């Protein structure tokens, strides 16, 4: 049984999705959870592939 990381990212403005994307690149099997206060997640156009890939709800 492998021990995969559990990562929590707090904040959905520019730095939150960037940190989550970086964590994914460093460990493709990590369980990444992001908490955002409001209903919207800030994403730059370069983050669009991560959205399409289902990394963010």
mmCIF file as Biopython writes it, N, C-alpha, C and O atoms, coordinates in Angstrom:
data_model
#
loop_
_atom_site.group_PDB
_atom_site.id
_atom_site.type_symbol
_atom_site.label_atom_id
_atom_site.label_alt_id
_atom_site.label_comp_id
_atom_site.label_asym_id
_atom_site.label_entity_id
_atom_site.label_seq_id
_atom_site.pdbx_PDB_ins_code
_atom_site.Cartn_x
_atom_site.Cartn_y
_atom_site.Cartn_z
_atom_site.occupancy
_atom_site.B_iso_or_equiv
_atom_site.auth_seq_id
_atom_site.auth_asym_id
_atom_site.pdbx_PDB_model_num
ATOM 1   N N  . UNK A ? 1  ? 0.838   -1.179 0.000   1.0 0.0 1  A 1 
ATOM 2   C CA . UNK A ? 1  ? 0.000   0.000  0.000   1.0 0.0 1  A 1 
ATOM 3   C C  . UNK A ? 1  ? 0.885   1.245  0.000   1.0 0.0 1  A 1 
ATOM 4   O O  . UNK A ? 1  ? 1.774   1.395  0.837   1.0 0.0 1  A 1 
ATOM 5   N N  . UNK A ? 2  ? 0.623   2.121  -0.946  1.0 0.0 2  A 1 
ATOM 6   C CA . UNK A ? 2  ? 1.425   3.331  -1.039  1.0 0.0 2  A 1 
ATOM 7   C C  . UNK A ? 2  ? 0.841   4.418  -0.152  1.0 0.0 2  A 1 
ATOM 8   O O  . UNK A ? 2  ? -0.366  4.467  0.086   1.0 0.0 2  A 1 
ATOM 9   N N  . UNK A ? 3  ? 1.707   5.278  0.327   1.0 0.0 3  A 1 
ATOM 10  C CA . UNK A ? 3  ? 1.310   6.373  1.189   1.0 0.0 3  A 1 
ATOM 11  C C  . UNK A ? 3  ? 1.328   7.663  0.377   1.0 0.0 3  A 1 
ATOM 12  O O  . UNK A ? 3  ? 2.391   8.243  0.158   1.0 0.0 3  A 1 
ATOM 13  N N  . UNK A ? 4  ? 0.155   8.116  -0.072  1.0 0.0 4  A 1 
ATOM 14  C CA . UNK A ? 4  ? 0.076   9.329  -0.872  1.0 0.0 4  A 1 
ATOM 15  C C  . UNK A ? 4  ? -0.176  10.535 0.023   1.0 0.0 4  A 1 
ATOM 16  O O  . UNK A ? 4  ? -0.839  10.432 1.055   1.0 0.0 4  A 1 
ATOM 17  N N  . UNK A ? 5  ? 0.361   11.670 -0.385  1.0 0.0 5  A 1 
ATOM 18  C CA . UNK A ? 5  ? 0.211   12.902 0.384   1.0 0.0 5  A 1 
ATOM 19  C C  . UNK A ? 5  ? -1.229  13.396 0.336   1.0 0.0 5  A 1 
ATOM 20  O O  . UNK A ? 5  ? -1.942  13.179 -0.643  1.0 0.0 5  A 1 
ATOM 21  N N  . UNK A ? 6  ? -1.642  14.062 1.404   1.0 0.0 6  A 1 
ATOM 22  C CA . UNK A ? 6  ? -2.908  14.778 1.455   1.0 0.0 6  A 1 
ATOM 23  C C  . UNK A ? 6  ? -2.558  16.245 1.625   1.0 0.0 6  A 1 
ATOM 24  O O  . UNK A ? 6  ? -1.945  16.631 2.620   1.0 0.0 6  A 1 
ATOM 25  N N  . UNK A ? 7  ? -2.947  17.061 0.658   1.0 0.0 7  A 1 
ATOM 26  C CA . UNK A ? 7  ? -2.566  18.470 0.632   1.0 0.0 7  A 1 
ATOM 27  C C  . UNK A ? 7  ? -3.827  19.321 0.686   1.0 0.0 7  A 1 
ATOM 28  O O  . UNK A ? 7  ? -4.786  19.066 -0.043  1.0 0.0 7  A 1 
ATOM 29  N N  . UNK A ? 8  ? -3.826  20.332 1.550   1.0 0.0 8  A 1 
ATOM 30  C CA . UNK A ? 8  ? -4.929  21.282 1.635   1.0 0.0 8  A 1 
ATOM 31  C C  . UNK A ? 8  ? -4.410  22.641 1.197   1.0 0.0 8  A 1 
ATOM 32  O O  . UNK A ? 8  ? -3.388  23.116 1.693   1.0 0.0 8  A 1 
ATOM 33  N N  . UNK A ? 9  ? -5.123  23.267 0.260   1.0 0.0 9  A 1 
ATOM 34  C CA . UNK A ? 9  ? -4.793  24.612 -0.207  1.0 0.0 9  A 1 
ATOM 35  C C  . UNK A ? 9  ? -5.932  25.517 0.244   1.0 0.0 9  A 1 
ATOM 36  O O  . UNK A ? 9  ? -7.097  25.248 -0.048  1.0 0.0 9  A 1 
ATOM 37  N N  . UNK A ? 10 ? -5.598  26.583 0.950   1.0 0.0 10 A 1 
ATOM 38  C CA . UNK A ? 10 ? -6.608  27.523 1.427   1.0 0.0 10 A 1 
ATOM 39  C C  . UNK A ? 10 ? -6.500  28.798 0.609   1.0 0.0 10 A 1 
ATOM 40  O O  . UNK A ? 10 ? -5.464  29.462 0.605   1.0 0.0 10 A 1 
ATOM 41  N N  . UNK A ? 11 ? -7.579  29.132 -0.082  1.0 0.0 11 A 1 
ATOM 42  C CA . UNK A ? 11 ? -7.629  30.332 -0.909  1.0 0.0 11 A 1 
ATOM 43  C C  . UNK A ? 11 ? -7.728  29.999 -2.379  1.0 0.0 11 A 1 
ATOM 44  O O  . UNK A ? 11 ? -6.976  29.172 -2.894  1.0 0.0 11 A 1 
ATOM 45  N N  . UNK A ? 12 ? -8.662  30.649 -3.054  1.0 0.0 12 A 1 
ATOM 46  C CA . UNK A ? 12 ? -8.882  30.360 -4.462  1.0 0.0 12 A 1 
ATOM 47  C C  . UNK A ? 12 ? -8.558  31.520 -5.379  1.0 0.0 12 A 1 
ATOM 48  O O  . UNK A ? 12 ? -8.950  31.518 -6.546  1.0 0.0 12 A 1 
ATOM 49  N N  . UNK A ? 13 ? -7.835  32.524 -4.859  1.0 0.0 13 A 1 
ATOM 50  C CA . UNK A ? 13 ? -7.406  33.589 -5.761  1.0 0.0 13 A 1 
ATOM 51  C C  . UNK A ? 13 ? -6.192  33.086 -6.532  1.0 0.0 13 A 1 
ATOM 52  O O  . UNK A ? 13 ? -5.980  31.875 -6.591  1.0 0.0 13 A 1 
ATOM 53  N N  . UNK A ? 14 ? -5.415  33.935 -7.104  1.0 0.0 14 A 1 
ATOM 54  C CA . UNK A ? 14 ? -4.339  33.520 -8.013  1.0 0.0 14 A 1 
ATOM 55  C C  . UNK A ? 14 ? -3.361  32.509 -7.417  1.0 0.0 14 A 1 
ATOM 56  O O  . UNK A ? 14 ? -2.943  31.584 -8.113  1.0 0.0 14 A 1 
ATOM 57  N N  . UNK A ? 15 ? -2.991  32.663 -6.161  1.0 0.0 15 A 1 
ATOM 58  C CA . UNK A ? 15 ? -1.966  31.794 -5.579  1.0 0.0 15 A 1 
ATOM 59  C C  . UNK A ? 15 ? -2.475  30.392 -5.247  1.0 0.0 15 A 1 
ATOM 60  O O  . UNK A ? 15 ? -1.712  29.430 -5.331  1.0 0.0 15 A 1 
ATOM 61  N N  . UNK A ? 16 ? -3.751  30.258 -4.872  1.0 0.0 16 A 1 
ATOM 62  C CA . UNK A ? 16 ? -4.296  28.955 -4.500  1.0 0.0 16 A 1 
ATOM 63  C C  . UNK A ? 16 ? -4.250  27.931 -5.628  1.0 0.0 16 A 1 
ATOM 64  O O  . UNK A ? 16 ? -3.673  26.858 -5.457  1.0 0.0 16 A 1 
ATOM 65  N N  . UNK A ? 17 ? -4.855  28.245 -6.791  1.0 0.0 17 A 1 
ATOM 66  C CA . UNK A ? 17 ? -4.789  27.312 -7.913  1.0 0.0 17 A 1 
ATOM 67  C C  . UNK A ? 17 ? -3.359  27.056 -8.385  1.0 0.0 17 A 1 
ATOM 68  O O  . UNK A ? 17 ? -3.033  25.948 -8.812  1.0 0.0 17 A 1 
ATOM 69  N N  . UNK A ? 18 ? -2.512  28.070 -8.307  1.0 0.0 18 A 1 
ATOM 70  C CA . UNK A ? 18 ? -1.103  27.900 -8.688  1.0 0.0 18 A 1 
ATOM 71  C C  . UNK A ? 18 ? -0.430  26.892 -7.758  1.0 0.0 18 A 1 
ATOM 72  O O  . UNK A ? 18 ? 0.310   26.021 -8.215  1.0 0.0 18 A 1 
ATOM 73  N N  . UNK A ? 19 ? -0.686  27.009 -6.454  1.0 0.0 19 A 1 
ATOM 74  C CA . UNK A ? 19 ? -0.103  26.071 -5.494  1.0 0.0 19 A 1 
ATOM 75  C C  . UNK A ? 19 ? -0.635  24.658 -5.715  1.0 0.0 19 A 1 
ATOM 76  O O  . UNK A ? 19 ? 0.119   23.689 -5.629  1.0 0.0 19 A 1 
ATOM 77  N N  . UNK A ? 20 ? -1.932  24.539 -5.999  1.0 0.0 20 A 1 
ATOM 78  C CA . UNK A ? 20 ? -2.521  23.220 -6.250  1.0 0.0 20 A 1 
ATOM 79  C C  . UNK A ? 20 ? -1.941  22.593 -7.517  1.0 0.0 20 A 1 
ATOM 80  O O  . UNK A ? 20 ? -1.659  21.395 -7.547  1.0 0.0 20 A 1 
ATOM 81  N N  . UNK A ? 21 ? -1.764  23.398 -8.555  1.0 0.0 21 A 1 
ATOM 82  C CA . UNK A ? 21 ? -1.184  22.887 -9.801  1.0 0.0 21 A 1 
ATOM 83  C C  . UNK A ? 21 ? 0.259   22.445 -9.592  1.0 0.0 21 A 1 
ATOM 84  O O  . UNK A ? 21 ? 0.685   21.419 -10.124 1.0 0.0 21 A 1 
ATOM 85  N N  . UNK A ? 22 ? 0.993   23.211 -8.828  1.0 0.0 22 A 1 
ATOM 86  C CA . UNK A ? 22 ? 2.388   22.846 -8.536  1.0 0.0 22 A 1 
ATOM 87  C C  . UNK A ? 22 ? 2.445   21.551 -7.723  1.0 0.0 22 A 1 
ATOM 88  O O  . UNK A ? 22 ? 3.280   20.684 -7.980  1.0 0.0 22 A 1 
ATOM 89  N N  . UNK A ? 23 ? 1.560   21.431 -6.753  1.0 0.0 23 A 1 
ATOM 90  C CA . UNK A ? 23 ? 1.511   20.203 -5.951  1.0 0.0 23 A 1 
ATOM 91  C C  . UNK A ? 23 ? 1.188   19.000 -6.829  1.0 0.0 23 A 1 
ATOM 92  O O  . UNK A ? 23 ? 1.760   17.925 -6.648  1.0 0.0 23 A 1 
ATOM 93  N N  . UNK A ? 24 ? 0.272   19.180 -7.778  1.0 0.0 24 A 1 
ATOM 94  C CA . UNK A ? 24 ? -0.083  18.085 -8.687  1.0 0.0 24 A 1 
ATOM 95  C C  . UNK A ? 24 ? 1.119   17.680 -9.538  1.0 0.0 24 A 1 
ATOM 96  O O  . UNK A ? 24 ? 1.358   16.491 -9.751  1.0 0.0 24 A 1 
ATOM 97  N N  . UNK A ? 25 ? 1.869   18.657 -10.020 1.0 0.0 25 A 1 
ATOM 98  C CA . UNK A ? 25 ? 3.055   18.335 -10.832 1.0 0.0 25 A 1 
ATOM 99  C C  . UNK A ? 25 ? 4.109   17.599 -10.012 1.0 0.0 25 A 1 
ATOM 100 O O  . UNK A ? 25 ? 4.839   16.763 -10.543 1.0 0.0 25 A 1 
ATOM 101 N N  . UNK A ? 26 ? 4.190   17.906 -8.726  1.0 0.0 26 A 1 
ATOM 102 C CA . UNK A ? 26 ? 5.188   17.260 -7.876  1.0 0.0 26 A 1 
ATOM 103 C C  . UNK A ? 26 ? 4.759   15.861 -7.441  1.0 0.0 26 A 1 
ATOM 104 O O  . UNK A ? 26 ? 5.606   15.002 -7.193  1.0 0.0 26 A 1 
ATOM 105 N N  . UNK A ? 27 ? 3.440   15.625 -7.347  1.0 0.0 27 A 1 
ATOM 106 C CA . UNK A ? 27 ? 2.942   14.314 -6.924  1.0 0.0 27 A 1 
ATOM 107 C C  . UNK A ? 27 ? 1.592   14.065 -7.592  1.0 0.0 27 A 1 
ATOM 108 O O  . UNK A ? 27 ? 0.567   14.575 -7.139  1.0 0.0 27 A 1 
ATOM 109 N N  . UNK A ? 28 ? 1.595   13.290 -8.655  1.0 0.0 28 A 1 
ATOM 110 C CA . UNK A ? 28 ? 0.365   13.079 -9.422  1.0 0.0 28 A 1 
ATOM 111 C C  . UNK A ? 28 ? -0.679  12.260 -8.668  1.0 0.0 28 A 1 
ATOM 112 O O  . UNK A ? 28 ? -1.838  12.221 -9.079  1.0 0.0 28 A 1 
ATOM 113 N N  . UNK A ? 29 ? -0.296  11.611 -7.584  1.0 0.0 29 A 1 
ATOM 114 C CA . UNK A ? 29 ? -1.230  10.783 -6.825  1.0 0.0 29 A 1 
ATOM 115 C C  . UNK A ? 29 ? -1.699  11.433 -5.522  1.0 0.0 29 A 1 
ATOM 116 O O  . UNK A ? 29 ? -2.492  10.843 -4.788  1.0 0.0 29 A 1 
ATOM 117 N N  . UNK A ? 30 ? -1.218  12.638 -5.232  1.0 0.0 30 A 1 
ATOM 118 C CA . UNK A ? 30 ? -1.607  13.321 -3.990  1.0 0.0 30 A 1 
ATOM 119 C C  . UNK A ? 30 ? -3.100  13.639 -4.003  1.0 0.0 30 A 1 
ATOM 120 O O  . UNK A ? 30 ? -3.688  13.880 -5.057  1.0 0.0 30 A 1 
ATOM 121 N N  . UNK A ? 31 ? -3.695  13.634 -2.822  1.0 0.0 31 A 1 
ATOM 122 C CA . UNK A ? 31 ? -5.087  14.048 -2.663  1.0 0.0 31 A 1 
ATOM 123 C C  . UNK A ? 31 ? -5.059  15.538 -2.335  1.0 0.0 31 A 1 
ATOM 124 O O  . UNK A ? 31 ? -4.634  15.928 -1.248  1.0 0.0 31 A 1 
ATOM 125 N N  . UNK A ? 32 ? -5.511  16.370 -3.272  1.0 0.0 32 A 1 
ATOM 126 C CA . UNK A ? 32 ? -5.440  17.821 -3.118  1.0 0.0 32 A 1 
ATOM 127 C C  . UNK A ? 32 ? -6.847  18.377 -2.931  1.0 0.0 32 A 1 
ATOM 128 O O  . UNK A ? 32 ? -7.735  18.145 -3.752  1.0 0.0 32 A 1 
ATOM 129 N N  . UNK A ? 33 ? -7.035  19.115 -1.838  1.0 0.0 33 A 1 
ATOM 130 C CA . UNK A ? 33 ? -8.321  19.744 -1.543  1.0 0.0 33 A 1 
ATOM 131 C C  . UNK A ? 33 ? -8.092  21.237 -1.419  1.0 0.0 33 A 1 
ATOM 132 O O  . UNK A ? 33 ? -7.178  21.677 -0.722  1.0 0.0 33 A 1 
ATOM 133 N N  . UNK A ? 34 ? -8.939  22.027 -2.107  1.0 0.0 34 A 1 
ATOM 134 C CA . UNK A ? 34 ? -8.805  23.477 -2.041  1.0 0.0 34 A 1 
ATOM 135 C C  . UNK A ? 34 ? -10.067 24.069 -1.416  1.0 0.0 34 A 1 
ATOM 136 O O  . UNK A ? 34 ? -11.184 23.714 -1.793  1.0 0.0 34 A 1 
ATOM 137 N N  . UNK A ? 35 ? -9.875  24.973 -0.458  1.0 0.0 35 A 1 
ATOM 138 C CA . UNK A ? 35 ? -10.984 25.665 0.186   1.0 0.0 35 A 1 
ATOM 139 C C  . UNK A ? 35 ? -10.988 27.112 -0.276  1.0 0.0 35 A 1 
ATOM 140 O O  . UNK A ? 35 ? -9.951  27.775 -0.288  1.0 0.0 35 A 1 
ATOM 141 N N  . UNK A ? 36 ? -12.170 27.597 -0.659  1.0 0.0 36 A 1 
ATOM 142 C CA . UNK A ? 36 ? -12.354 28.961 -1.127  1.0 0.0 36 A 1 
ATOM 143 C C  . UNK A ? 36 ? -13.558 29.537 -0.410  1.0 0.0 36 A 1 
ATOM 144 O O  . UNK A ? 36 ? -14.598 28.883 -0.325  1.0 0.0 36 A 1 
ATOM 145 N N  . UNK A ? 37 ? -13.437 30.743 0.104   1.0 0.0 37 A 1 
ATOM 146 C CA . UNK A ? 37 ? -14.522 31.360 0.866   1.0 0.0 37 A 1 
ATOM 147 C C  . UNK A ? 37 ? -15.764 31.610 0.006   1.0 0.0 37 A 1 
ATOM 148 O O  . UNK A ? 37 ? -16.880 31.314 0.432   1.0 0.0 37 A 1 
ATOM 149 N N  . UNK A ? 38 ? -15.582 32.139 -1.170  1.0 0.0 38 A 1 
ATOM 150 C CA . UNK A ? 38 ? -16.710 32.479 -2.034  1.0 0.0 38 A 1 
ATOM 151 C C  . UNK A ? 38 ? -17.032 31.377 -3.028  1.0 0.0 38 A 1 
ATOM 152 O O  . UNK A ? 38 ? -16.397 30.323 -3.021  1.0 0.0 38 A 1 
ATOM 153 N N  . UNK A ? 39 ? -18.014 31.617 -3.880  1.0 0.0 39 A 1 
ATOM 154 C CA . UNK A ? 39 ? -18.440 30.594 -4.842  1.0 0.0 39 A 1 
ATOM 155 C C  . UNK A ? 39 ? -17.554 30.492 -6.081  1.0 0.0 39 A 1 
ATOM 156 O O  . UNK A ? 39 ? -17.645 29.513 -6.822  1.0 0.0 39 A 1 
ATOM 157 N N  . UNK A ? 40 ? -16.704 31.481 -6.316  1.0 0.0 40 A 1 
ATOM 158 C CA . UNK A ? 40 ? -15.908 31.512 -7.543  1.0 0.0 40 A 1 
ATOM 159 C C  . UNK A ? 40 ? -14.439 31.227 -7.281  1.0 0.0 40 A 1 
ATOM 160 O O  . UNK A ? 40 ? -13.884 31.621 -6.256  1.0 0.0 40 A 1 
ATOM 161 N N  . UNK A ? 41 ? -13.830 30.540 -8.222  1.0 0.0 41 A 1 
ATOM 162 C CA . UNK A ? 41 ? -12.408 30.224 -8.167  1.0 0.0 41 A 1 
ATOM 163 C C  . UNK A ? 41 ? -11.706 31.050 -9.228  1.0 0.0 41 A 1 
ATOM 164 O O  . UNK A ? 41 ? -12.121 31.041 -10.387 1.0 0.0 41 A 1 
ATOM 165 N N  . UNK A ? 42 ? -10.661 31.758 -8.863  1.0 0.0 42 A 1 
ATOM 166 C CA . UNK A ? 42 ? -9.907  32.562 -9.810  1.0 0.0 42 A 1 
ATOM 167 C C  . UNK A ? 42 ? -8.980  31.668 -10.616 1.0 0.0 42 A 1 
ATOM 168 O O  . UNK A ? 42 ? -8.204  30.896 -10.053 1.0 0.0 42 A 1 
ATOM 169 N N  . UNK A ? 43 ? -9.064  31.775 -11.929 1.0 0.0 43 A 1 
ATOM 170 C CA . UNK A ? 43 ? -8.182  30.979 -12.786 1.0 0.0 43 A 1 
ATOM 171 C C  . UNK A ? 43 ? -7.712  31.833 -13.952 1.0 0.0 43 A 1 
ATOM 172 O O  . UNK A ? 43 ? -8.517  32.493 -14.608 1.0 0.0 43 A 1 
ATOM 173 N N  . UNK A ? 44 ? -6.432  31.821 -14.207 1.0 0.0 44 A 1 
ATOM 174 C CA . UNK A ? 44 ? -5.888  32.484 -15.382 1.0 0.0 44 A 1 
ATOM 175 C C  . UNK A ? 44 ? -6.109  31.576 -16.586 1.0 0.0 44 A 1 
ATOM 176 O O  . UNK A ? 44 ? -6.418  30.395 -16.428 1.0 0.0 44 A 1 
ATOM 177 N N  . UNK A ? 45 ? -5.954  32.116 -17.768 1.0 0.0 45 A 1 
ATOM 178 C CA . UNK A ? 45 ? -6.172  31.298 -18.967 1.0 0.0 45 A 1 
ATOM 179 C C  . UNK A ? 45 ? -5.239  30.098 -19.014 1.0 0.0 45 A 1 
ATOM 180 O O  . UNK A ? 45 ? -5.598  29.070 -19.588 1.0 0.0 45 A 1 
ATOM 181 N N  . UNK A ? 46 ? -4.054  30.203 -18.428 1.0 0.0 46 A 1 
ATOM 182 C CA . UNK A ? 46 ? -3.132  29.073 -18.426 1.0 0.0 46 A 1 
ATOM 183 C C  . UNK A ? 46 ? -3.601  27.961 -17.486 1.0 0.0 46 A 1 
ATOM 184 O O  . UNK A ? 46 ? -3.109  26.836 -17.581 1.0 0.0 46 A 1 
ATOM 185 N N  . UNK A ? 47 ? -4.533  28.246 -16.588 1.0 0.0 47 A 1 
ATOM 186 C CA . UNK A ? 47 ? -5.081  27.231 -15.700 1.0 0.0 47 A 1 
ATOM 187 C C  . UNK A ? 47 ? -6.251  26.478 -16.303 1.0 0.0 47 A 1 
ATOM 188 O O  . UNK A ? 47 ? -6.745  25.517 -15.713 1.0 0.0 47 A 1 
ATOM 189 N N  . UNK A ? 48 ? -6.699  26.907 -17.480 1.0 0.0 48 A 1 
ATOM 190 C CA . UNK A ? 48 ? -7.857  26.285 -18.115 1.0 0.0 48 A 1 
ATOM 191 C C  . UNK A ? 48 ? -7.702  24.782 -18.329 1.0 0.0 48 A 1 
ATOM 192 O O  . UNK A ? 48 ? -8.665  24.049 -18.103 1.0 0.0 48 A 1 
ATOM 193 N N  . UNK A ? 49 ? -6.534  24.283 -18.755 1.0 0.0 49 A 1 
ATOM 194 C CA . UNK A ? 49 ? -6.400  22.823 -18.914 1.0 0.0 49 A 1 
ATOM 195 C C  . UNK A ? 49 ? -6.625  22.052 -17.616 1.0 0.0 49 A 1 
ATOM 196 O O  . UNK A ? 49 ? -7.122  20.927 -17.653 1.0 0.0 49 A 1 
ATOM 197 N N  . UNK A ? 50 ? -6.272  22.629 -16.478 1.0 0.0 50 A 1 
ATOM 198 C CA . UNK A ? 50 ? -6.511  21.965 -15.202 1.0 0.0 50 A 1 
ATOM 199 C C  . UNK A ? 50 ? -8.008  21.907 -14.897 1.0 0.0 50 A 1 
ATOM 200 O O  . UNK A ? 50 ? -8.502  20.919 -14.355 1.0 0.0 50 A 1 
ATOM 201 N N  . UNK A ? 51 ? -8.723  22.980 -15.252 1.0 0.0 51 A 1 
ATOM 202 C CA . UNK A ? 51 ? -10.171 23.003 -15.063 1.0 0.0 51 A 1 
ATOM 203 C C  . UNK A ? 51 ? -10.837 21.954 -15.947 1.0 0.0 51 A 1 
ATOM 204 O O  . UNK A ? 51 ? -11.684 21.192 -15.481 1.0 0.0 51 A 1 
ATOM 205 N N  . UNK A ? 52 ? -10.460 21.914 -17.201 1.0 0.0 52 A 1 
ATOM 206 C CA . UNK A ? 52 ? -11.020 20.938 -18.141 1.0 0.0 52 A 1 
ATOM 207 C C  . UNK A ? 52 ? -10.661 19.523 -17.715 1.0 0.0 52 A 1 
ATOM 208 O O  . UNK A ? 52 ? -11.458 18.601 -17.893 1.0 0.0 52 A 1 
ATOM 209 N N  . UNK A ? 53 ? -9.478  19.343 -17.158 1.0 0.0 53 A 1 
ATOM 210 C CA . UNK A ? 53 ? -9.034  18.023 -16.717 1.0 0.0 53 A 1 
ATOM 211 C C  . UNK A ? 53 ? -9.704  17.551 -15.440 1.0 0.0 53 A 1 
ATOM 212 O O  . UNK A ? 53 ? -9.467  16.426 -15.000 1.0 0.0 53 A 1 
ATOM 213 N N  . UNK A ? 54 ? -10.543 18.396 -14.832 1.0 0.0 54 A 1 
ATOM 214 C CA . UNK A ? 54 ? -11.287 17.985 -13.654 1.0 0.0 54 A 1 
ATOM 215 C C  . UNK A ? 54 ? -10.548 18.149 -12.341 1.0 0.0 54 A 1 
ATOM 216 O O  . UNK A ? 54 ? -10.953 17.574 -11.331 1.0 0.0 54 A 1 
ATOM 217 N N  . UNK A ? 55 ? -9.474  18.920 -12.332 1.0 0.0 55 A 1 
ATOM 218 C CA . UNK A ? 55 ? -8.737  19.116 -11.086 1.0 0.0 55 A 1 
ATOM 219 C C  . UNK A ? 55 ? -9.472  20.051 -10.130 1.0 0.0 55 A 1 
ATOM 220 O O  . UNK A ? 55 ? -9.220  20.027 -8.925  1.0 0.0 55 A 1 
ATOM 221 N N  . UNK A ? 56 ? -10.382 20.878 -10.660 1.0 0.0 56 A 1 
ATOM 222 C CA . UNK A ? 56 ? -11.155 21.809 -9.849  1.0 0.0 56 A 1 
ATOM 223 C C  . UNK A ? 56 ? -12.626 21.605 -10.143 1.0 0.0 56 A 1 
ATOM 224 O O  . UNK A ? 56 ? -13.003 21.341 -11.285 1.0 0.0 56 A 1 
ATOM 225 N N  . UNK A ? 57 ? -13.466 21.726 -9.115  1.0 0.0 57 A 1 
ATOM 226 C CA . UNK A ? 57 ? -14.921 21.631 -9.314  1.0 0.0 57 A 1 
ATOM 227 C C  . UNK A ? 57 ? -15.481 22.993 -9.624  1.0 0.0 57 A 1 
ATOM 228 O O  . UNK A ? 57 ? -16.687 23.133 -9.826  1.0 0.0 57 A 1 
#
